Amino acid sequence: MGTRAKRIYVCVLMLLVAVASGQDAKPQVKLIHAGRIVDVKEGKARSDQGILIRAGKIEAVGPYAEVSAQAPKDATSIDWTGLTVLPGLIDCHTHLLTNIAAEPEDSLFTQVAEMSTAERALMGAAMAREDLEAGITTVRDLGNAGLNGDVALRNAIREGWVIGPRMLVSTRAISAAGGQFGPIQTPAAKEIIAQEYVVISGAEEARRAVRDALYAGADVIKIIVNTGPRVLNVDEVRTIVEEAHRVHTKVAAHATDDFSVRVAAEAGVDSIEHGYVVSDEALQLMSKNGIFLVPTDGPLETYLDFSAKTPEERKEMEEGYKKLVAKNADRIQRARKAGVRIAAGSDMYIIYPGKTRGQASLTMLRAYRDSGMTPAEVIRAATSDAAELLGWQDRIGSIEKGRFADLIGVEGDPLTDITTLEHVKVVMKAGSEVKTK
């Protein structure tokens, strides 16, 4: 046999071995022994539990003795007996491709003007990893990502090129003239607006914008209902909702005042983002139409950490921020009383000194607690209820058979102290350990 023939023979043999190995390969099986597992739907914890994972999904969960009896002998054992285990957390309002310093000279406009979409996507990969390592295993990323950089990041995570949470993305937000920028007069500046927003005027442009977003790869449609006096009308928003819902896609509506909330609620959007000023009547309409509120609130200390540079400034600003926090808490309490469901969303896009993006995002949980929500309710807002808003309740948001093995472990009891979720010890996504003890 000649040298060339030998090489071909070896290559074919290696290929056959690889194929045979692939046919014989079994999905990896893991058995977790958890000290406690939180049933997020019931708001209760169960001790000495087991979770059997096969091919990245939960195959069985229950008392450890029962679950371990179902595990094959070659299953990989994971000892989380010193931890309380929960489903991975969900942030329903992120902007991973935006990271602005809390300085007057830094803004979204300057970031868009100075950074390419490729640079922002690479920055987004860093933010995504920080989210995942903090225990946020799924995000809904709502715009401010350049020309579809969020799609690129989502796809890169799916392909395993970079490490990050599961992502639903919106591509560019649909808005009235100018997007969320102030009045801009030059043609060059208007091109910058087009990188971040799809500006519409009228129902037909609204319909086209939805179709373009879906073509670009959107999983959810994001609309900016109001920016100052610029407000989309009910017909425009209704057309967006009808076109999105026609193909089973949800609509997230940025609406900050009562008028814009009413417009969005009347049109039948799926979630109101922010809703800082909202009447009881508008909340009743949201409840009637099954619309979630995503309150992008922070606790008092977060607002002060962002704004105050000196102890003197902190003292001067404290009273004003206390009023803001009380106002936010009042609208959450009124929303809950009206039957409006809450889904957690951080809206974190600013550099928080001393914290990763994920750690900064999770301060939202303290804000919900300070608004009167119980720890169990806060946990549901960041797990099972958030999953329902996303339409992924059959995939994530609870530790149940058939769900992805997206899991986190913390020390202590999050059902009595929600801040334990800001100090996650272990993180697993689809059965793969991202962060270990």
C-alpha positions in Angstrom: 0.0 0.0 0.0 1.4 3.4 -1.0 1.9 6.3 1.3 -1.1 8.2 -0.1 -3.3 5.2 0.1 -2.2 4.6 3.8 -3.2 8.2 4.6 -6.6 7.8 3.1 -7.1 4.5 4.9 -6.2 6.1 8.2 -8.5 9.1 7.7 -11.4 6.8 6.8 -10.7 4.6 9.8 -10.7 7.7 12.1 -13.9 8.9 10.6 -15.6 5.5 11.2 -14.4 5.5 14.8 -15.8 9.0 15.3 -19.2 8.1 13.8 -19.4 4.9 15.9 -18.4 6.8 19.0 -21.1 9.4 18.4 -23.7 6.6 17.9 -22.7 5.0 21.2 -22.4 8.2 23.2 -25.0 8.6 25.9 -26.4 11.9 27.2 -24.5 13.1 30.3 -26.5 12.4 33.5 -25.9 14.4 36.7 -27.4 13.9 40.2 -27.5 16.9 42.5 -28.0 16.4 46.2 -29.5 19.7 47.5 -29.8 20.7 51.1 -33.1 22.5 50.2 -35.0 23.2 47.1 -37.4 26.2 46.8 -40.8 25.4 45.1 -41.2 28.9 43.7 -44.9 28.5 42.9 -45.8 27.4 46.4 -43.3 29.6 48.1 -42.0 26.7 50.2 -38.7 24.9 50.6 -38.2 21.2 50.9 -35.1 19.6 52.6 -32.8 16.8 51.5 -33.8 16.9 47.8 -32.4 15.4 44.6 -32.4 16.6 41.0 -31.6 14.2 38.2 -30.4 15.9 35.0 -30.1 14.3 31.6 -28.9 16.1 28.5 -29.3 19.5 30.1 -32.9 19.0 31.3 -34.5 18.0 34.6 -35.6 14.3 34.5 -36.7 14.0 38.1 -36.9 16.1 41.3 -37.9 15.1 44.8 -36.6 13.5 48.0 -33.0 12.5 47.5 -33.4 8.8 48.3 -36.1 8.5 45.7 -34.4 10.4 43.0 -31.0 8.8 43.6 -32.6 5.4 43.2 -33.5 6.4 39.6 -30.0 7.5 38.7 -27.8 5.3 36.6 -24.6 4.1 38.3 -22.4 6.3 36.1 -24.3 9.5 36.9 -22.0 12.4 38.0 -22.8 13.3 41.6 -22.9 17.0 42.7 -22.9 17.9 46.3 -25.0 21.0 47.1 -26.1 19.8 50.5 -25.1 23.0 52.1 -27.1 25.2 49.8 -30.7 26.3 49.0 -31.4 25.6 45.3 -33.7 27.7 43.1 -34.4 28.0 39.4 -32.1 30.4 37.6 -33.2 34.0 37.9 -34.8 35.9 35.0 -34.3 39.6 34.2 -37.1 40.8 31.9 -35.6 44.1 31.1 -31.9 44.3 30.2 -29.7 46.3 27.9 -26.6 44.2 27.7 -25.0 46.2 24.8 -25.2 49.5 26.7 -22.9 50.3 29.6 -22.8 54.0 30.5 -20.7 55.7 33.2 -22.8 57.8 35.5 -21.1 61.0 34.3 -22.7 64.0 32.6 -20.5 63.7 29.5 -21.4 60.0 29.0 -24.8 59.1 27.4 -26.5 56.6 25.2 -26.1 59.1 22.3 -22.3 59.4 22.8 -21.9 55.6 23.1 -23.9 55.0 19.9 -21.9 57.7 18.1 -18.5 56.4 19.3 -18.8 52.6 19.3 -19.5 50.2 16.4 -22.2 47.6 16.8 -19.4 45.0 16.8 -17.7 46.7 19.7 -21.0 46.9 21.6 -21.7 43.2 20.9 -18.3 42.3 22.4 -19.0 44.5 25.4 -22.4 42.8 25.6 -20.6 39.4 25.8 -18.8 40.6 28.9 -22.1 41.9 30.5 -23.8 38.7 29.6 -21.2 36.6 31.4 -21.5 38.8 34.5 -25.2 38.4 34.5 -24.9 34.6 34.2 -22.3 34.4 37.0 -24.6 36.4 39.3 -27.3 33.8 38.8 -29.3 35.4 36.0 -29.8 32.6 33.5 -32.3 34.2 31.2 -32.8 37.8 30.0 -35.2 39.7 27.8 -32.9 42.3 26.1 -35.0 45.3 25.1 -33.2 47.4 22.5 -30.4 49.9 22.7 -28.1 47.4 21.0 -27.2 49.1 17.8 -28.1 47.6 14.4 -29.2 44.2 15.8 -26.1 43.6 17.9 -28.5 41.8 20.4 -29.3 39.2 17.7 -25.6 38.6 17.1 -25.0 38.2 20.9 -28.0 35.9 21.4 -26.8 33.7 18.5 -23.2 33.6 19.7 -24.4 32.4 23.1 -26.6 29.8 21.5 -23.7 28.5 19.4 -21.5 28.4 22.5 -19.0 31.0 21.1 -19.5 33.0 24.3 -20.9 32.3 27.7 -24.1 34.1 28.8 -27.7 33.7 29.7 -30.5 32.6 27.4 -31.6 35.7 25.5 -34.8 36.9 24.0 -34.1 40.1 22.0 -36.1 42.8 20.5 -33.8 44.4 17.9 -34.4 48.1 17.5 -37.3 49.6 19.4 -40.2 51.1 17.5 -40.9 54.7 18.4 -42.2 58.1 17.5 -39.9 60.7 15.9 -36.5 60.9 17.6 -36.6 57.7 19.6 -35.6 58.5 23.1 -33.1 61.2 22.1 -33.7 64.9 22.5 -34.3 67.2 19.5 -31.6 66.5 16.8 -31.3 68.7 13.7 -28.3 67.4 11.7 -28.7 64.6 9.1 -25.6 62.8 10.5 -27.2 62.8 14.0 -30.4 61.5 12.6 -28.5 58.5 11.2 -27.5 57.7 14.8 -31.2 57.6 15.8 -31.8 55.0 13.0 -29.2 52.8 14.6 -31.2 52.5 17.8 -34.8 53.1 16.8 -37.3 52.5 14.0 -39.3 55.7 13.8 -42.9 55.3 12.6 -45.8 57.5 11.8 -49.1 55.8 11.1 -50.5 52.3 11.3 -49.0 51.0 8.1 -45.5 52.1 9.1 -46.1 50.4 12.4 -47.0 47.1 10.7 -44.0 47.3 8.5 -41.7 48.0 11.5 -42.9 44.8 13.2 -42.3 42.7 10.1 -38.8 44.2 9.7 -38.0 43.4 13.3 -39.1 39.8 13.0 -37.1 39.5 9.8 -34.1 40.8 11.6 -34.5 38.1 14.3 -36.6 39.6 17.1 -38.1 37.4 19.7 -40.1 40.2 21.2 -41.3 43.6 20.0 -40.2 46.6 22.0 -42.1 49.9 21.6 -41.4 53.4 23.0 -44.9 54.7 23.7 -43.8 58.0 25.1 -40.8 60.3 25.1 -41.8 63.7 26.4 -44.7 65.0 24.2 -44.0 62.4 21.5 -46.5 59.6 22.1 -47.6 56.8 19.8 -51.3 56.7 19.3 -53.7 53.8 20.1 -54.1 52.8 16.4 -50.4 52.6 15.9 -49.9 50.5 19.1 -52.9 48.3 18.3 -51.5 47.6 14.9 -48.1 46.7 16.3 -49.8 44.3 18.8 -52.1 42.7 16.2 -49.2 42.1 13.8 -46.9 40.7 16.6 -49.6 38.5 18.1 -50.6 37.2 14.7 -47.3 35.3 14.7 -47.3 34.6 18.5 -44.8 37.3 19.4 -45.2 39.5 22.5 -45.0 43.2 22.8 -43.1 45.1 25.6 -44.2 48.8 26.0 -42.0 51.5 27.5 -44.6 53.7 29.1 -43.7 56.0 32.0 -46.8 58.1 32.6 -50.5 57.4 33.0 -51.5 58.6 29.5 -48.9 56.3 27.8 -49.8 53.4 30.0 -53.5 53.8 29.1 -52.6 53.9 25.4 -50.5 50.7 25.7 -53.0 48.9 27.9 -56.0 49.7 25.7 -54.0 48.4 22.7 -53.4 45.1 24.5 -49.6 45.0 24.9 -48.1 42.1 27.0 -46.1 44.2 29.5 -45.7 47.8 30.7 -42.1 48.6 31.3 -41.6 51.2 34.1 -45.1 52.6 34.5 -43.7 55.1 37.1 -46.8 57.3 37.1 -50.0 55.2 36.7 -53.6 55.7 37.9 -55.7 53.0 39.6 -58.0 53.1 36.5 -55.0 52.3 34.2 -54.0 49.5 36.6 -57.5 48.0 36.4 -57.3 48.0 32.6 -53.9 46.3 32.8 -55.4 43.7 35.1 -58.4 43.1 32.9 -56.2 42.6 29.9 -53.7 40.4 31.7 -50.8 42.8 31.2 -47.7 42.4 33.4 -45.9 45.3 35.1 -42.2 45.3 34.9 -41.2 47.8 37.6 -37.6 48.8 36.8 -36.9 50.1 40.4 -33.9 50.3 42.6 -33.5 50.6 46.3 -32.6 53.9 47.9 -28.9 53.0 48.2 -28.6 52.2 44.5 -30.0 55.6 43.5 -27.6 57.3 45.9 -24.6 55.2 44.8 -25.2 56.3 41.2 -25.8 59.9 41.8 -23.8 61.1 44.9 -20.1 61.6 44.6 -19.5 62.9 48.1 -21.0 62.3 51.5 -22.4 65.8 51.4 -24.1 65.2 48.0 -25.5 61.9 49.4 -27.0 63.7 52.4 -28.5 66.4 50.1 -30.0 63.9 47.7 -31.3 61.4 50.2 -34.7 63.1 51.0 -35.5 63.5 47.3 -34.7 59.8 46.5 -36.7 58.7 49.6 -39.8 60.3 48.0 -39.1 58.6 44.7 -38.7 55.2 46.4 -41.9 55.7 48.3 -43.7 56.7 45.1 -42.4 53.6 43.4 -43.5 51.4 46.3 -47.0 52.9 46.3 -47.5 52.1 42.6 -46.4 48.5 43.1 -48.8 48.1 46.1 -51.6 49.5 44.0 -50.7 47.3 41.1 -50.8 44.2 43.3 -54.1 45.3 44.8 -55.6 45.6 41.3 -54.4 42.1 40.4 -51.6 43.2 38.1 -48.8 40.6 38.0 -45.2 41.7 38.5 -42.2 40.4 36.5 -38.7 41.4 37.5 -36.7 43.8 35.3 -33.6 45.8 36.2 -33.2 48.2 33.2 -29.5 48.2 34.3 -27.4 50.0 31.7 -25.1 52.1 33.9 -21.7 51.2 35.3 -22.2 50.5 39.0 -18.9 51.0 40.8 -17.8 47.9 42.8 -20.4 45.6 41.2 -20.6 43.5 38.2 -23.5 44.0 35.8 -25.3 41.0 37.3 -24.7 42.1 40.9 -26.0 45.6 40.1 -29.1 44.2 38.3 -30.1 42.1 41.3 -30.4 45.1 43.5 -33.9 45.4 42.0 -35.0 42.5 44.3 -34.4 44.7 47.3 -36.6 47.4 45.8 -39.4 45.0 45.4 -39.0 43.8 49.0 -39.0 47.4 50.2 -42.3 47.9 48.2 -44.0 45.4 50.4 -43.6 42.2 48.4 -42.8 39.1 50.4 -39.6 37.2 49.6 -41.7 34.5 48.0 -43.5 37.0 45.8 -40.1 38.6 44.8 -38.7 35.2 43.9 -41.8 34.4 41.8 -41.4 37.7 40.0 -37.9 36.7 39.0 -38.7 33.1 38.2 -42.0 31.5 37.4 -44.0 34.8 36.7 -41.2 36.2 34.6 -41.1 32.9 32.7 -44.8 33.2 32.0 -44.3 36.8 30.7 -41.7 35.5 28.3 -43.9 32.7 27.2 -41.2 30.2 28.3 -43.0 28.8 31.4 -42.6 25.3 29.9 -38.8 25.7 29.7 -37.6 27.8 32.7 -38.7 29.4 35.9 -39.2 26.4 38.1 -37.5 23.2 39.1 -39.7 20.7 37.4 -39.4 17.7 35.2 -38.9 18.7 31.6 -37.5 22.2 32.4 -34.0 23.2 31.5 -31.6 22.5 34.4 -30.9 26.2 34.9 -30.2 26.3 38.7 -28.6 28.5 41.3 -27.6 27.8 44.9 -27.3 30.2 47.8 -26.4 29.9 51.4 -29.1 30.9 53.9 -32.8 31.2 53.3 -34.0 33.5 50.5 -37.6 32.9 51.7 -36.7 35.0 54.8 -33.9 37.1 53.4 -34.1 38.1 49.7 -30.6 39.6 49.7 -29.1 36.1 49.8 -29.9 36.1 46.0 -27.3 38.8 45.6 -24.6 36.3 46.7 -25.1 33.2 44.6 -22.6 30.5 45.2 -23.2 28.1 42.3 -24.8 28.6 38.9 -25.8 25.9 36.4 -27.2 26.5 32.9 -28.6 23.5 31.0 -26.8 21.1 33.4 -23.4 22.7 32.9 -21.8 24.3 35.9 -20.9 27.9 35.2 -19.9 28.9 38.7 -18.9 26.4 41.4 -18.2 26.6 45.1 
